[in-house]
Amino acid sequence: MDMQFVPAPLVTDPRRRLILFFFLMTAMFMATLDNQIVSTALPTIVGEFGHLERFGWIGSAYLLSLSAVMPLYGKLGDLFGRKYVMMTAITIFTVGSAVCGLAVSMDTLIAARVLQGLGGGGIMVSIFAVNADLFEPRERARYQSYSSLVLMASGAIGPVLGGTMSDLFGWRSIFLVNVPIGFIVLAGLAFMLPYRKPHRRPKMDYAGALLLAMTTTSIVLATDSSELFGALISPQSVGIVAFGVICAVIWVFTERRAPEPIVPLQLFRNSTFSLLLVISIMGGAIAIGMVNYLALFLQTTTGLSPSAAGLLFILLTGGLVCGSLTAGRIISRTGRYKPFAIASLTCSATAFALLSQVHAGTPIAFIGAIMMLHGIGIGLAQQVPIIGVQNAAPARDVGAATGSVTLSRMGGASIAISIYGAIIASGLGTVGISIPGVADIEQLTPKVMAALPEPSRQAVADIYAAAFSPLFMTSCAIALIGLVAAIMLKPVQLPRAGETEKPQAATAEAAE
């Protein structure tokens, strides 16, 4: 690792930093909530506009544009300064929210979701990059753990909030509520966030940005192909994958020659950066990618109502809060993050190995304990990849490195969601027995299932438990791949503000 000076924090007044951090978290809550809040309102939206076949696009359009622009925003922040790049992202998101709320057709709504995603991607990346400017590396660990809690909180309350708001005020309210919040956050950042001008002349790598956007778009489209094209492997999905591979190859050649590449390829020469990207992809797959499937598992195999299953998620969120806050505090004190990456993936691998053995009659308390263990696992390393790459990358490339990690986590989640969906579909597709009162097992709602006679309900629960077993084994394997990467990390110690990183580099080299 090169010797590197750690710059002083952008804002020195602690109270001002806290207020700024609050504004940043509000913006992040708004952007991440929008991915979750729509799920419970979708049936109402389809009821008004029709076009059930485009149902999947309301979520996919947001994720597609969000993923495509993440690395671009990271680079723009490095080149032009983070303040105005972040404010632009919030403005785009707020305008997109207003257009969503005023949508007159399904097509307008999908186009507005793309616009929202173009802003949301910038908010997600810019927040972590601004955190890197506001806090020195060790203090950053504690604050990134709070950011992680906001991420998970939006995931936990999004569906409930979306359902409640669309019942009380109509589905348009879930988008329009972002408009006043967006204005408040913009005003707060305009007055309170100082502008730090980067010491280099901006040269934008437009070809690299476009090629990377096309590659990430291809990945998200290919992973969504079972929902969008009716099958995971179809002529359209094969064509998209081939196009994505071509774009990725051309992108690598373009980045080698670009004076200011979107993702500097020399970052990959640092093994810490590459290993943390692997941990981030696997983390996205087992944390974000698993949420909906855990909910489905609980409702089909335990017979719990949606609200009772939601209560079990409190255990998962509680474990996550404990893990995240503990890790944030200890990393802040010791400056070491490798042990938390190892502990985290060990907890999650153990949790999934246990879940794969769960059958329809397993006590709810046991399942709750496993979910809490998984929550602690996610929490322990939630902030590790971002802290690690921000420390490993040169100060001039912090935004690009942060964008890469955030994108890899979302990419891991998108790919995992499709793999999990295909495993469940194939597990249910091989069922040869007919169950009294069940025409199509895949269209069973929790309400219909609760009304079934006990023998039929038990049969459905057994079938789902059998279908979920290979899914949890797959998740366990994903966690183990991440664990291998975590074990291979160098034992880096984060520097304090104003220190150079020479001693830490020496420690890392000595340990190899």
N, C-alpha and C positions, 0 to 999 in steps of 0.2 A: 504493500500500500504506500502511496505517496505521502510525504509529510504534508500535513494540511492544517491550516490555522482555523480555529472555530470562531466565526464572527460573533461579535456581541449581539444580544437580543435587540430587535428592532424597536421595542418599547421598553423603557426601564421602569416606569411607574407601575407597581404591582396592581393597583386598583384599576388603572386604565387597561392593563392587559386582561384582567378578569372580565371587564365589560366587553372588550373586543372579542374575547373567547366566547362569551355568551351570544353575541351577534353571529359569530361563525357557526356555533352549534345550532342556532335557530335556522340558519340557511341550510345546514346539512340535514337537519330533521325534516325540513320542507322537501328537499330533493329526494331523500331516501324514502320518506313516507309515501311519496307519490307513486313509487313502484309497487307498494303493498296495498295502499288504500283503495285502489281501483278494483281489486279482486272481488270484494263482496258486492260492489255496485254494478259489476258487469251484466248480471241477468237483467237488471232494471234498464240499463242502457240498450241492450239488445231488444228488450221489450218495446222500447220507444222507436228505435231506428230500424229494427229488423236486421237482415244480413248476418245471420248466425255464423255463416262460413267465414266471416272476417273477425269473429270474436277474438281469436288468438292474436290478431295484429295490434289490438289496443295495448296489450302488454309488450309484445315483441317490438313494436315501433319505438317505444320509449327506450327499451334496453339496447336496441340496435344503434340509435343515434348517440346514446349515452356512452356506449363502448367505443364507437368509432372516433369520438373527439377527445377522449381522455388523454392520450399521449400528446395530442396537439396543444391542449391547454397547458399541460406541464411545461412544454417547450416555450410557449408564448410568455408564460410567467417568468421563465429564466431570461428571456430576451428583452421584454418590455417592462418588467416589474410586475409584481403580483397584484397590486391594489386595483389597477384599472382593468386588468384581465378578469379578476374575480367579479368586479362590479358589472362588467359586460355580461358575464355568465348569468348573474342573478337577474339582470334586466331581460335577457332572452328567455329565461325560465318563467319570469313573471308574465311577460307578454304571451308566451305559450300557454300558461295556465288560464289567462283571460280568454284566449281563443278557444281552448278546450271547453270552458264553461259556457261559451256562447255558440258552440258547434250546432250546425243545423242538419248535419247528416253524418253517417258513419265515416264517410271519406274525409270530411272536414275534421272530425275528431281524430282520426288516425294521423292526418297531416299535422294537426296541432300537437299531438303526442311526440312526433318527430322533433318539432320545434322545442318542446319542453325538454326533451332528452339532450338536445344540443346545448342547452343551458345547464341542465342537471349534471352532465359529465364534467363541465367546467367547475361547478360548485364543489363536487366531490374531490377533485384533484387539487384545486386551489386552496381548499381549507387545510389539507394536510401540509401543503407547501408553505402556507402562511404561518401555520403552527411552527414549522421549522425556523421561520424568521423571528417569531415572537419568543420562543423558549430555547434555552441552551440544551444540548443533547440529553443530559440526565433529567432535567425538569420536564422535558418534552415527553419522556416515557410516561410520567404521571398524567399529563394532559391528554396524550393520545389514548390512554385508557378510558378517560371520560368520553372522548370522541367515539370510541368503540361502543360504549354503553348507549350513546345516542343512536348509533347505527342499529343496535339490537332492539332498543326500545321502539324505534319506528317500525321494525319488523313485527314486534309483538303486538303493538296496539293498532297498527295500520288497518288490518281487516276489521277489527271491532269498530274503530272510528268511522271507517268507510261505510259500514252497514248502518250504523246509528245515524250518521249525517244524511245519507241518502234516504232513510226512512223519514227523518224529521223535516229536512229542508229540500229534498230532491237531489238527484245525483250531481247536478251542476255545482252544488255548493262545495263538493270535495275539491273542485278545481279553483273556484272563485275565491275561496278562503286564502289561497296563496298570494293573491294580489296585494291586500293591505300588508301582509307579513313581509312580502318582497320589498315594498316601499320603505318599511321601517328599517329593515336590515341594510338596504342601500344607503339610507340617510345616516345610519350609525357608522358604517364603514367609511363613507365620504368624509365625515367630520373627525373620526377617531383613529383611522389607520394611516400611519405615515407612508409616504411613497419613497421606496428605496430604488434609486435608478441603477440598473445594472451597468457595469463598466465595460460594455462592449457594444459595437455597432450591430443592430439587428439585421440578420440575413436569414430570410425564412426559407425553409426547405419544403416548398409546396409539393414537389413530386413525392417526397418521402411521406408527407402528411396524407396525401391522396391514396397512395399505395397501401399505407398502414390502415387507413380507414376502410378500404375495400377488402383487405385481408380479414380484419376483425368483423366486418359486416358479413363476410362469407361464413366465418366460424359460427356466428350467432344464427344466421339463416339455416345453415346445415344442421345445427343442433336442434333447431325448432321444426325441422322438416316433417316429423311425424304429425305435428299439429297443423302445419301449414299446407303440406302436400299429401297428407293421408298415410304416408309410410316413411320410416326412418331412412330406408334405402330405396330411392325412386330415381328416375332419370334426371329430374330437376336437382335433387340433392347431390347426386354424383357430379353433375355439371358445375354446381356451386363449389363443391370441394376442389375440383380441378382448377377452377378459376382462382380460388383462394390460394392454392399452392403456387400457381404462376405468379400471382401478385406478391406473395411472400418472398419468392426467389428474386424477383426484380427489385423489391424493396431493399433486400440485403445489399445488392450491387449498387443501388442508388445511394444508400446511407454511407457506404465506404468512400464515395467521392464527394459527398455534400460537405461544404465548409461548416455548416451548423446543423448536423443531423437531428431529426426529431427524437430518436433514441440513440445516443452515441454508442456505437458498437464496442468501443473500448470498455464500457461498463461491464460487458460480458466477460472481459479478460479477468475481472476480479471474481474469484470463485464465490465470495460472500454474496455478491449481487445475484449470480445465477442460482445459487442454492436457495436464497430467500424468495426468488421468483417461483421456484418449484414448491416451496412451503406455502406460498400465497395461493397458488393454483389449487393445491390439495386442500388448503384451509377453506377456500371458497366452495369447493365441492362438498365438503362434509358439514359446513356450517350453513351457508345461505342455501345451497342446493337441496339440503335435506329437510328444511322446515315444512314445506307442504306435504311431503311424504310421511313425516312423523305424524302430522295431523290426520292424514288419511289412515295410517296404521292404527292410531288410537281409536278412531271412530268405527273402523271395520272389525277389529279383532277384540276390542274390549267391550263394545256395545255402549260406550260412553256417548252422551249427547255432545254436539259441537261446543256448547258452553262448558261442560264438565271436562272435555278434552283440553279446552283452552286453559283451565285451571292447572292442569298438569304442566302446561308450558311455563307457568309461573316458577315451577321448580327448575326448569331449564334456564330461564332468565335469571333466577336467583343464583344458580351456580355460576352463570356467566358474570354476573356483577361481582361476586366474591372473587372469582379467578382473575378478572380484569383489574380490579382495584388493588388486590394483593400484589399482582405482578407489576403493575405500574409503580407502586410504592417501593418495592424491593429493587426493581431495575433502576429507579431514580437514586436509590441509596448506594447500590453496589456498582452500577454501570455495566452489569453483565446480563445479556439477554438469551444466550444459548441454552442455559438450563431450562428456561421456560418453554422454549420451542420443543425440547425433548419431552418435558413433563406433559405439555398440552397434547401432543400427538399420541403419547402413550395412553393417556386418559380416554381420548376419543376412540382409539383402536380397541381398547378393552371394552368400552361401552357398546360398540357395534358388534363385537364378538359375542357379548352377552345377549344383545337384542336378537341376534340371528337364531338364538336357542329358545326365544320366547314363543310359547304356544297360546292358543285361545283361552285357556283357563288360568294363565299366570296371574298371581295377585297384583292388583293395581299398585300397591306400595312398592313392590319390587321394580316395576316398570318406571315408577316415579324416581326411584333412587338411581336407576341407570340414566334417566334423562338429566338428573342433576349432575352426575359424573361427566356426561357429555358437555353440559353447560360449563362446568369448571374447566374442562379441557379447552373449549373454544376460547373462554375468557383469558386463560393464562398466556396465550400467544397471539391474542387478537391484534395487538399493536406491534409485535416483534418485527414482521417483514418491513413495515414502513420505517420504524426507528432504525433498523439495521441498514436499509439501503440509503437512507438519508445520511447516515454516518459514513457509509462506504463510498458514496459518490463524492466527487469534487464539489465544492460549494456552487460552482457555476452550473452544475447539472442536477441540482437537487429536485427541481420541478419535473424534469424528464424522468428521473428515477422514480419519483413518487407516482407519476402518471402510469409508469410501467407496472408497478406493483398493484395499484388500484385496478387497472385493466385486467391484470392476470387473475385477480381474485374474482372479478365479475365473469371472466372467461371460464374459469374453473367451475363456477356455479352454473353457467349456461350449459356447458357440456355435460356436467353431472346430471342436471335435471332431465336432459334427453336420455341419457343412459339409464337412469332410474325408471323413467317412464317406459322405456322399451322392455326392461326386465319385468316390471309389473304386468305390462300388456301380454308378454309371452307367457308369464306364469298363469294369468287368468284365461288366456286363449287355449291352453292345453286341458282345461277342465272339461271332462267328458260327461259328468253326471248332471242330471237336471234336478233342480231343487224346487219343491212345491212353493208356489207363490212368487217365484223369481223368473221373469222372462229373460232379462239380460243383466248378468251380475255387475257389469261395468257401469250400468246406469242407476244403480241402487243409491238412493240418498240416505243419510243417517235416519231421517224421519220414517221412511218406508221400511228401513231395516228394523227399527225399533218396534214396528207394528207387526212384523212377521211372527209366526208361531215359533216357540223356543227351539224345536229340532231344526227348522229351516235356518234360524238365526245362527245356531251353533255351526251348521254346515258351511254357511257363508264365512263365518269367522275363521274356521279351519282352513278354508281355501285361501283366504287372504293371508293368514299367518304363513302358509306354505309358500305363497308367492313373494312375501316380504323377506323370507330367510336368505335367498341368494342376493337380494338388494343390500341387506345389511353386511353380508360377507364381502360384497364389492366395496362398500364404504370402508370396511375394516382394511381391505387391501390398499385403498387410496390413502388412508391414514398412515399405514406402514411405509408407503413410498415417501410420504412427507417426513416420517420419523427418520428414515435413512438419511435424507437430506439434512435434517436438523443435527444428527450425530456428526455429519461431515463438516459442519460449520466451524470456523476458527473461533477460539475462545477470546473474542474481542472485548475490550473494556471501553465503555463510552467515555469520552473526555469531558471535562468541565468547561465552562465558558472561558475563552481566552487561552486555553491550553493548546499546544500542538499535538498531533496524533502520533508523534514519533515513538513514545514509549509503548503505545498500544500496538503499533505495527511490529515492534521488536518482540512483544509478548506473543503475538500471533505467529510470527516466524519461528520463535523458539519452540512453540508448541507443536509445530508441524514435524 
